[in-house]
């Protein structure tokens, strides 16, 4: 995503690239299960950065028309980014999701529903969740203070994590009618751990940092906060691994929020000049969007020759190499007069 260039945030750009590779590491099974709690902070940190840079621009102006135009421009960039990659990856996505297994119109319905409520191409839920999260926070912030936004979004986050971590035991805890209604809502609007419900709190956190309400302490203080939150996150994760038959998914954990917050604050307070930072920022978006199709295509290719699936180190290195080369190629080609449309891929 585009934003004003400043060496003050070069470390953010570098971190986004590194986090894109950590998402790739998850999907290529590079890391052991005990590393998962830490690498799961990637998408939450992306949300926090998005909230920060969006509301840093919006909240710094007083003219309502400029605020609205800035907000709409942000929404437009996200939607265009999503649709560009949706179109590029459509042949892969249709095959991967098997949308048209039950007829053409049913496939169209499935695609529209997936765009609005979950992923189409793998990992794309983050982009639409950002759209919903930023839109909700922007509209609510017209009437509500940051404290009120936290009062609303923290319970939403807790509910989403409960439905993620303890899905199997909820029928025994909740009244049957309430559980049935909640599952209908999930089928209609998507899993709360993979849509705007989970994103809103992180967007609010980014907004509060942008407003200067958080982020005035030293890196040392944030380091202590990060270590403490990470330890709690590890304990939570190990508990879920021990009783993982309770969990729908362990992607969404309660202590991811404070861990991601302190990690983001550390990164945003490291003000160093990083060569090629703008390129890293663009590469992070491209690599995030294409790494899963590349990996899945590798699996299909090697299986044709009877070669075992390239999981772990092999799968990660091959996927990282191909994704990096493609991203660099896109950044080079977009400078051509007739290929400038490629700038919308990041």
N, C-alpha and C positions, 0 to 999 in steps of 0.2 A: 504494500500500500504506500501511496505517496505521502510525504510530509516534508516540512521545511528542513533543509539540511543544516545541521549544527554539530560541530565536533563534541559538544557537550553530551550528545547522546550516541556517540560512535559505539560505546560499549553495549548499548541496547541493540544496535544493528548486528554486532558480532554475536551477541547472546542469542538473538533470534535465529541466526544461522545454526548455531550450536544446538539449540533446542529442536530445530527441524530435524537435525540428524539424530537426536535422542528419540523423537517420535519414530523415525525410521528404524532405530535400534529395537524398539518395542515390536514393531510389525515384522521384522526379520528375525526375531527371536535371538538377538545377539546376547542379551543380558540374562543373567540368572534371576530367579524370581525375587531374590532379596534386594535387587537393585531397582525393582519396579516402583516402590514408593517415591523415590527421588525423581526418577525420570517422568513420572506422572504429572509433575508440576509444569510441564512444557505448555500445554494448552491453557491452563489457568493463567500462567504468566503472559501468554499471548493476549488473553482477554484483558488483563490489567494494563498492558502496554496500549492496547487499542482504546480502552477507556481513558487512559491518561492523555494520549495525544489528541483524541477527539475533543475532549472537554477542555483541554488546555487552549484549544483554538476557540471553542464556543464560549467558554466562560470568561475569556479575556476581552470580549466586546459587550457593549451595552445595548447597541441597536438591535431591536428584535428581528428586523428584516435580515440583518447580517447573520444573526444567530441561526435563523431558519434556513438561510441559504447555505451556511456552512454545514448544518446538520444534513440537509438534503444532498449536498455534494458528497458527504461521507457515505450516505446510504447508496447513492448512485455508484460510487467507486466499488463498494462491496458487492452490489448486485451484478455489476458488469464483470468484476473479477470472477464471481461464481459462474455466471452464464458463459463466459469465454471458456473456462475449463470444462464446464458441463458439455459444451459443444465439441471441444477438442477430444474429450474422453468418452463421448457418447457411444461409439461402437463397443469400446471396452466395457462401459457401464451396463449397457443393455445385456451383454453376454454374462457379465459378472453377477448382476442382480436377477437375471432371467425374468425381466418385466413382462414380456409378451407370451409367457407360457400358457396363459388362459385367454388369449385373444388380443387383438389390436387395441380396442377401446379400453379394455381392462388394463392393458399395459400403459396407455396414456394416463389413465386415472392413477395408477401406481406411481408413475413418474411425478405427476403434479403433487400427489400426496407426499412423496419422499422429499421433493424440493422444499415443501412448506414445513415439514415436521421432522425430518431426519436426514441422513446422508443419501446422495445419489452416488457420485463417484466416491471412493473410500476417503474417509476423514473430512468430507466436505461439510459435515454438520457444523464444524467450527465457524465457517463463513456465514451461514444463515443464522446461527446462534448469535453471532456478533451483530448482525442486522437487527434482530429482535431485541437483543439486550440493550444496544445503544438507543434504539427507538423508544423502548419502555422507559429507560432512565432519563432520556431527554424530555419526554412528555411529562413524566412524574415530577421532574426537577423544576418544572415551571410553577408548581404549587407546593412542593415539599422541600424541606431542608435535607441536608445530607444525613443528619441523624434519623430523620423520618424514613429516608430511603433505606438505611441500614435496618431499621426496625421492621420494614416490610420484607426486605430481600434475605436477611439472615434466616427467618423461618422457612422461606421458600427453598433455600439452600439445604437446610437441615432435612426437610421433607424429601427432597430429591436424593440426598445421600441415604436416608432411611430406606427408600424404595430401591436404592441400588444395593445396599449392603444386607438388608434383612427381608428381601422380597418373599422368601420361602416361608417365613414364620408369620408374616402379616395376616394371613387368613385366620390364624389362631388368636391374634391379638385384637384386630379391628372387628367391629360389627360387620356381619356379612354384607349388608346393604351398602355400607360405606366402602368396603373393599371392592365390591362389584362396580360401584360407580367410579372409583379411582381407576380401575383397570379399563373401563370403557373410555375414560378421558385419556388414558395413556395410548390406547389403540387409535384414538382420533387425533390426538395432538402430539404423539410421539413420547419416547422415554424422556423424563425430566432430566436425566443425567447426560443426555446427548442433544439438548436443544437450549433455547433461550432461558429456560428456568434456571439452569445451572450457571449460565453466563452472567445473569443480571447482577449478582453480588460482586463478581470480579470487575464488571464494568463500573459499578458504584465505587469500589475501592480505587480504581484508576481515576475516577472523577475526583474523589476526595484528595488523592495525592496531587492532582492537577490544581485543585483549589488551595493547596498549601496547608491543609489540615493535618496531613500526615507527611512525614519525610523531613523533619527538622532535626532529627537526632543524628548521632555519628554512625559511621559504618560499623564500629565496634558494637554498639547497642543492637543494631540490626543483625549482626552476626550472632550475638547471644540469642536473640529472638528466633533466628533461623535454626540454630542448633537445637534449641528447646522444642520448637514446633516439629522439626524433623524427627526427633526422638519419639514424640507423641504419635506422629504419623507412622513410624516404624512399628510401634506397639499396636496401633490400630490395625495395620496391615497384617502383622503376624497373627493377631487374633482372628482376622478374617481368613487367613490361610488355614488356620487350625480348624475353623468351623465354616469353610468356604461353601458348604452345601446350603448355607443361609443366603449367599450373595447372588444377585442377578449379575452383577459385574463389580470388579474392584477398581474400575477406572475412576470412580467417584467416591472419594473418602473425605470424612469430616475435617481432618486436619490438613488436607491439601490447601485449604484457604489461607490459614496463617503462614504455612510454609511458603506458599507462592508469594504472599504479600512481602515477607521479609526478604526473600530471594530477589524479588523485583526491586525493592528499595535499595538493596546492596548494589545491584547492577546500575540503577539510575543515579547512584551517588559516586560512581567511578567515572570521573571526567578525564578521559585520556583520548588522544587522537589515534584513531585506528585507520591505517591505510586501506583504501577500497571499501570503507564502511557502507557507502551507498550501494555498492554492488552486492555486498553481503546481505543487505536488507532485501534486495530484489530476489537474490538467489534463495533466500529462506522461504519466500512465498512459493516460488516455482517448485522447489524441492519438496515442500510439504504437500503440494497438490499432485505431484506425479510419482512419488516414491512407491506407493502401493501398486499402481498399474504396472510400473517397471518390474517390481518384484514378482507379481503374479504372472507376468509375461515370461519372466525368466524360468519360473517353475514349469509352465506349459512347454517351453522350449526344451529344457533339459529332460523332461519326462518323455518327450518324443524319442530320445536316444537312450532311454532306460537308465538315465543318471539320477541318483537320489536328489531330493529337493535341496536346494542350496540354502539351508538354514544356518543360523549362527554367523560366524565370522565370514564365511564365504559369501553368503547371501547379502550380508550388510556391505561388504567391500564392493561387490559387483553392483549392487543397487546404488550405493553412494557414488561410485565412479560414473555410472551411466547418467544418473540424475544431475551430477555436477557438470558433466560435459554438455548435457542438454540445456541446462540453465545458462551456462556461459554462452552456448551457441545462440540461444534466444536473445540474450543481452547484446550480442554482437550484431545479429541480423536485424534487430529492431531499429538500428541506426540507418538502415537502408531506406530510401525514400518510399518504396512501395511495400515495406514490411513494418511500418511504424505501428500498425495495429497490434503487433506483438507486445507493445508496452502495456497493454491491458491484461497481460498474463501475470502481472505483479503489481 
